[in-house]
Amino acid sequence: MTGQTDLPRRATRHRAAHRRRSTGALRHTDPGNRRNRRRANRTLRILIYAALTLLSLVFVLFAWATFTYVSVSRELEPDDPQVVEEIHSELAPVEEIAEGDPTYVLIIGADRRPGQTRARSDTLLVMRLDPDSHRVGMLSIPRDTRVRIDGHGTTKINAAHAYGGPALAVRTVRQFTGLPIHHFVEIDFVGFTKIVDSMGGVWIDVDRSIDDTAGSDTGGVSDVTFIPAGYQRLSGAQALTYVRSRDFPEGDFARIRNQQRFLMAVTKQALTGSNFTRLPGTARSVAANVETDMSVSSLLRLANKFRELDDEDIVGYTVPGRPRSIRGVSYVIADESAAKRTIDAFRRGNDLNQ
């Protein structure tokens, strides 16, 4: 009985051994099969290594982007918390901007030379960014415009920044124009040249040659005194002379025209085509040389809304006035009725003749 009961077990072991021998024989006699398995294993290992490398790269890039975003955002705001609080108290709440409504940004070009901490504003310009019409308006206020500044009487509007920094400049411009100011951006001579250079220069058609050794004085920041007429790429130093020179019969009004033309060129070149991809690359240069209440995400969000601008999408306005000397001081006296028409057209986003 024992021999009979062992037969099925021996038969099972025999069949299993036969299968093992058959498989072994196949492995031994089919070298191609072994190569295929080795190739598949090697491919799998490569894919695993590639996936791990990609994940590591993504992690590093994410960490770098986060660090850059945080550090740049910290650099953009003024260092003094009290200054930040004063500025925010003067700005119109961003939360009140309805969907499709324009955003107003005050651009302050500070006449600050190396070593100075407080200076008059060299440029005051309000930008109107209208996402609904996809248009950008630029309203320039002549720096010698005679206005009343809270706590300091009647004087030139460019003195507001010297008396109370960007907060008082925002308040004075708001009171003078009646426009809400949602954001401010301040830049000085050194920062201006560095940012232009970080963009690789700015292409612009210089309609009249400039030969100026006095009006373009920048305290040593730029030693350029001559710019020929013609279409050309201006470096930071050349651009600073271009936007500051008053070596024209129209004086400051010619300078305002050049400032607007330059800002139009910068806006268009920065937000169109391949130049848009350079915006993150200039973030550090902007952060190191600009003060603003806006975060990096806000700046990029606004920039993204106004990509691919055409020439007709950017319109310049200037508060009209006439030069006048009062007690030996040269002012620009605003023409009240004409100024009101200009500001109203700017607010509506219309051309002046509409």
C-alpha positions as CSV (number, residue, x, y, z in Angstrom):
1,M,0.0,0.0,0.0
2,T,2.9,2.3,0.8
3,G,4.5,1.8,-2.6
4,Q,1.2,2.6,-4.3
5,T,0.5,5.8,-2.3
6,D,4.0,7.0,-3.1
7,L,3.5,6.7,-6.8
8,P,1.4,9.8,-7.4
9,R,3.9,11.9,-5.3
10,R,6.9,10.5,-7.2
11,A,5.1,11.2,-10.5
12,T,4.4,14.8,-9.4
13,R,8.1,15.3,-8.4
14,H,9.1,13.9,-11.7
15,R,6.9,16.2,-13.7
16,A,8.2,19.2,-11.6
17,A,11.8,18.2,-12.2
18,H,11.1,17.8,-15.9
19,R,9.7,21.3,-16.1
20,R,12.7,22.7,-14.3
21,R,15.1,20.8,-16.6
22,S,13.1,21.9,-19.6
23,T,13.1,25.6,-18.5
24,G,16.8,25.4,-17.7
25,A,17.5,23.9,-21.1
26,L,15.5,26.7,-22.8
27,R,17.5,29.3,-20.8
28,H,20.7,27.6,-21.7
29,T,19.9,27.1,-25.3
30,D,18.3,30.7,-25.9
31,P,20.9,33.4,-25.3
32,G,18.7,35.9,-27.1
33,N,16.1,35.6,-24.4
34,R,18.7,36.4,-21.7
35,R,19.9,39.4,-23.6
36,N,16.3,40.7,-23.9
37,R,15.7,40.3,-20.2
38,R,19.0,42.1,-19.4
39,R,18.2,44.9,-21.8
40,A,14.7,45.3,-20.2
41,N,16.2,45.4,-16.7
42,R,18.8,47.9,-17.8
43,T,16.1,50.1,-19.5
44,L,14.0,49.9,-16.3
45,R,16.9,51.0,-14.2
46,I,17.6,54.0,-16.5
47,L,14.0,55.0,-16.4
48,I,14.0,54.9,-12.6
49,Y,17.2,56.9,-12.4
50,A,15.8,59.4,-14.9
51,A,12.6,59.8,-12.9
52,L,14.5,60.3,-9.6
53,T,16.8,62.8,-11.3
54,L,13.8,64.7,-12.7
55,L,12.0,64.7,-9.4
56,S,15.2,66.0,-7.7
57,L,15.5,68.7,-10.4
58,V,11.9,69.7,-9.9
59,F,12.4,69.9,-6.2
60,V,15.5,72.1,-6.6
61,L,13.8,74.4,-9.1
62,F,10.8,74.7,-6.8
63,A,12.9,75.5,-3.8
64,W,15.0,78.0,-5.8
65,A,11.8,79.7,-7.2
66,T,10.2,79.9,-3.7
67,F,13.4,81.4,-2.2
68,T,13.7,83.9,-5.1
69,Y,10.0,84.9,-4.9
70,V,10.2,85.4,-1.1
71,S,13.5,87.2,-1.1
72,V,12.5,89.5,-4.1
73,S,9.2,90.2,-2.5
74,R,10.9,91.3,0.7
75,E,13.3,93.6,-1.2
76,L,10.5,95.4,-3.1
77,E,8.9,97.1,-0.1
78,P,10.6,100.0,1.8
79,D,12.6,98.8,4.8
80,D,11.0,101.1,7.3
81,P,7.6,99.6,8.6
82,Q,6.4,103.1,9.4
83,V,7.0,104.3,5.9
84,V,5.1,101.2,4.6
85,E,2.2,102.0,6.9
86,E,2.1,105.7,5.7
87,I,2.1,104.7,2.1
88,H,-0.7,102.2,2.4
89,S,-2.8,104.8,4.3
90,E,-2.6,107.0,1.2
91,L,-3.2,104.3,-1.5
92,A,-6.7,103.5,-2.7
93,P,-7.7,100.0,-1.6
94,V,-7.0,97.4,-4.3
95,E,-10.0,95.4,-3.1
96,E,-12.3,98.2,-4.4
97,I,-11.2,97.7,-8.0
98,A,-14.1,96.0,-9.7
99,E,-13.6,93.3,-12.4
100,G,-12.5,95.0,-15.6
101,D,-11.9,98.4,-14.0
102,P,-8.5,100.2,-14.5
103,T,-5.6,100.2,-12.0
104,Y,-3.8,103.5,-11.4
105,V,0.0,103.3,-10.6
106,L,2.1,106.4,-9.7
107,I,5.6,106.2,-11.1
108,I,8.1,108.3,-9.1
109,G,11.5,109.0,-10.6
110,A,13.5,110.3,-7.7
111,D,16.3,112.8,-8.3
112,R,18.5,110.9,-5.8
113,R,22.2,111.0,-6.4
114,P,24.7,108.5,-4.9
115,G,24.9,109.1,-1.2
116,Q,21.5,110.8,-0.8
117,T,18.6,109.3,1.1
118,R,15.8,111.9,0.3
119,A,15.4,113.9,-2.9
120,R,12.8,115.7,-5.0
121,S,11.0,113.7,-7.6
122,D,12.4,114.2,-11.1
123,T,9.4,112.5,-12.7
124,L,5.8,112.1,-11.7
125,L,3.7,110.0,-14.0
126,V,0.4,108.2,-13.4
127,M,-0.2,104.9,-15.4
128,R,-3.7,103.8,-16.1
129,L,-3.8,100.0,-16.8
130,D,-7.2,99.1,-18.3
131,P,-7.7,95.4,-18.7
132,D,-11.1,95.8,-20.3
133,S,-9.8,97.9,-23.3
134,H,-6.3,96.5,-23.1
135,R,-4.9,100.0,-23.1
136,V,-2.2,101.8,-21.1
137,G,-2.5,105.5,-20.4
138,M,0.4,107.7,-19.1
139,L,-0.4,111.0,-17.5
140,S,2.7,113.2,-16.9
141,I,2.7,116.0,-14.4
142,P,5.5,118.6,-15.0
143,R,7.8,118.6,-12.0
144,D,7.6,122.4,-11.6
145,T,3.8,122.4,-11.5
146,R,2.7,124.8,-8.7
147,V,0.4,123.1,-6.2
148,R,-0.5,123.1,-2.6
149,I,1.3,120.4,-0.5
150,D,-0.3,119.5,2.9
151,G,1.8,121.0,5.7
152,H,4.2,122.9,3.4
153,G,2.2,125.5,1.6
154,T,2.2,126.2,-2.2
155,T,5.3,125.1,-4.0
156,K,6.5,122.8,-6.8
157,I,4.9,119.4,-6.9
158,N,8.3,117.7,-7.0
159,A,9.0,118.9,-3.5
160,A,6.4,116.6,-2.0
161,H,8.7,113.6,-2.3
162,A,11.5,115.5,-0.6
163,Y,9.2,116.6,2.3
164,G,7.4,113.3,2.9
165,G,8.6,110.6,0.7
166,P,6.3,108.5,-1.6
167,A,3.4,108.7,0.9
168,L,3.2,112.6,0.5
169,A,3.9,112.3,-3.2
170,V,0.9,109.9,-3.6
171,R,-1.4,112.2,-1.5
172,T,-0.4,115.4,-3.4
173,V,-0.9,113.7,-6.8
174,R,-4.2,112.3,-5.7
175,Q,-5.4,115.7,-4.5
176,F,-4.2,117.5,-7.6
177,T,-5.7,115.1,-10.1
178,G,-8.6,113.6,-8.3
179,L,-7.5,110.2,-9.4
180,P,-7.3,107.1,-7.2
181,I,-3.8,105.8,-6.8
182,H,-3.7,102.0,-6.1
183,H,0.0,101.4,-6.3
184,F,3.3,103.3,-6.4
185,V,6.7,102.5,-8.0
186,E,9.8,104.5,-7.1
187,I,13.1,104.4,-8.9
188,D,16.2,106.5,-8.7
189,F,19.0,107.3,-11.3
190,V,21.2,104.3,-10.4
191,G,18.3,101.9,-10.4
192,F,17.0,103.2,-13.7
193,T,20.3,102.5,-15.5
194,K,20.7,99.1,-14.0
195,I,17.2,97.9,-14.9
196,V,17.6,99.2,-18.5
197,D,20.9,97.3,-18.8
198,S,19.4,94.2,-17.3
199,M,16.9,94.3,-20.2
200,G,19.7,94.4,-22.7
201,G,19.0,98.0,-23.5
202,V,15.9,99.6,-25.0
203,W,15.3,100.2,-28.8
204,I,13.9,103.7,-29.5
205,D,13.8,106.2,-32.4
206,V,15.5,109.4,-31.2
207,D,13.9,112.0,-33.3
208,R,16.3,114.8,-32.5
209,S,20.0,114.6,-31.5
210,I,20.8,115.5,-27.9
211,D,24.0,117.5,-26.9
212,D,23.5,118.3,-23.3
213,T,26.1,118.8,-20.6
214,A,23.9,120.6,-18.0
215,G,20.3,119.5,-18.1
216,S,21.2,115.8,-18.1
217,D,23.5,116.1,-15.0
218,T,23.0,112.9,-12.9
219,G,25.6,113.3,-10.2
220,G,28.1,111.0,-12.0
221,V,25.6,108.2,-12.7
222,S,25.8,108.8,-16.4
223,D,28.6,110.6,-18.3
224,V,26.7,110.5,-21.6
225,T,26.2,114.0,-23.0
226,F,25.5,113.3,-26.7
227,I,23.0,111.0,-28.4
228,P,22.6,111.1,-32.2
229,A,19.3,111.1,-33.9
230,G,18.0,107.8,-35.3
231,Y,16.6,104.4,-34.3
232,Q,19.0,102.8,-31.9
233,R,19.4,100.7,-28.7
234,L,20.1,102.9,-25.7
235,S,22.1,101.6,-22.8
236,G,21.2,102.5,-19.2
237,A,23.5,105.5,-19.2
238,Q,22.3,106.7,-22.6
239,A,18.6,106.2,-21.6
240,L,19.1,108.3,-18.4
241,T,20.4,111.2,-20.4
242,Y,17.6,110.8,-23.0
243,V,14.8,111.0,-20.4
244,R,16.4,113.8,-18.4
245,S,17.7,116.2,-21.0
246,R,15.9,119.6,-21.4
247,D,18.1,120.8,-24.2
248,F,15.1,121.7,-26.4
249,P,13.2,124.9,-27.1
250,E,10.2,123.4,-25.3
251,G,12.2,122.7,-22.2
252,D,10.5,120.4,-19.6
253,F,7.6,119.6,-21.9
254,A,10.0,118.1,-24.5
255,R,11.6,116.1,-21.7
256,I,8.1,114.8,-20.7
257,R,7.5,113.8,-24.4
258,N,10.8,111.8,-24.4
259,Q,10.0,110.2,-21.0
260,Q,6.6,109.0,-22.3
261,R,8.1,107.8,-25.6
262,F,10.8,105.9,-23.6
263,L,8.3,104.3,-21.2
264,M,6.1,103.3,-24.1
265,A,9.1,101.6,-25.7
266,V,10.0,99.9,-22.4
267,T,6.4,98.7,-21.8
268,K,6.0,97.4,-25.3
269,Q,9.4,95.6,-25.5
270,A,9.1,94.1,-22.0
271,L,5.6,92.7,-22.5
272,T,5.8,91.4,-26.1
273,G,7.2,88.4,-27.8
274,S,10.4,86.8,-26.5
275,N,11.1,89.8,-24.3
276,F,8.3,88.7,-21.9
277,T,10.3,85.6,-21.0
278,R,13.1,87.9,-19.6
279,L,10.8,89.4,-17.0
280,P,11.7,86.7,-14.3
281,G,15.4,87.2,-15.2
282,T,15.2,90.9,-14.3
283,A,13.3,90.4,-11.1
284,R,16.4,90.7,-8.9
285,S,17.5,93.8,-10.7
286,V,14.1,95.4,-10.2
287,A,13.9,94.3,-6.5
288,A,17.3,95.8,-5.8
289,N,16.6,99.1,-7.4
290,V,12.8,99.7,-7.0
291,E,10.5,100.4,-4.1
292,T,6.9,99.5,-4.5
293,D,3.9,98.2,-2.5
294,M,3.2,95.5,-5.2
295,S,4.4,91.9,-4.7
296,V,6.2,89.9,-7.4
297,S,3.0,88.0,-8.2
298,S,1.0,91.3,-8.6
299,L,3.6,92.7,-11.0
300,L,3.7,89.5,-13.1
301,R,-0.1,89.3,-13.1
302,L,-0.4,92.9,-14.4
303,A,2.3,92.2,-16.9
304,N,0.6,89.1,-18.2
305,K,-2.7,91.1,-18.7
306,F,-1.0,93.5,-21.0
307,R,1.1,91.2,-23.2
308,E,1.4,91.9,-27.0
309,L,0.6,95.6,-26.8
310,D,0.3,97.6,-30.1
311,D,1.5,101.2,-30.5
312,E,-2.1,102.5,-30.5
313,D,-2.7,100.7,-27.1
314,I,-0.4,103.1,-25.3
315,V,-1.5,106.7,-25.0
316,G,0.4,109.6,-23.5
317,Y,-1.2,112.7,-21.8
318,T,0.5,115.8,-20.2
319,V,-1.1,118.1,-17.7
320,P,-1.1,121.4,-19.7
321,G,0.3,124.6,-18.2
322,R,2.6,127.6,-18.9
323,P,5.9,128.6,-17.4
324,R,5.9,131.5,-15.0
325,S,8.4,133.1,-12.7
326,I,7.0,134.1,-9.2
327,R,9.4,135.9,-6.9
328,G,12.4,134.6,-8.9
329,V,11.2,131.0,-8.8
330,S,10.3,129.2,-12.1
331,Y,7.0,127.4,-12.0
332,V,4.5,125.7,-14.4
333,I,1.0,127.1,-13.8
334,A,-1.6,124.5,-14.7
335,D,-4.4,125.7,-17.0
336,E,-7.3,124.6,-14.8
337,S,-9.9,124.1,-17.5
338,A,-7.5,122.4,-20.0
339,A,-6.1,120.3,-17.2
340,K,-9.5,119.1,-16.2
341,R,-10.3,118.1,-19.8
342,T,-7.0,116.2,-20.0
343,I,-7.4,114.4,-16.8
344,D,-11.1,113.5,-17.6
345,A,-10.0,112.1,-21.0
346,F,-7.2,110.1,-19.2
347,R,-9.7,108.8,-16.7
348,R,-12.0,107.6,-19.4
349,G,-9.2,106.2,-21.5
350,N,-10.2,108.4,-24.4
351,D,-8.0,110.5,-26.8
352,L,-8.0,114.2,-26.1
353,N,-10.1,115.0,-29.1
354,Q,-12.9,112.7,-28.2
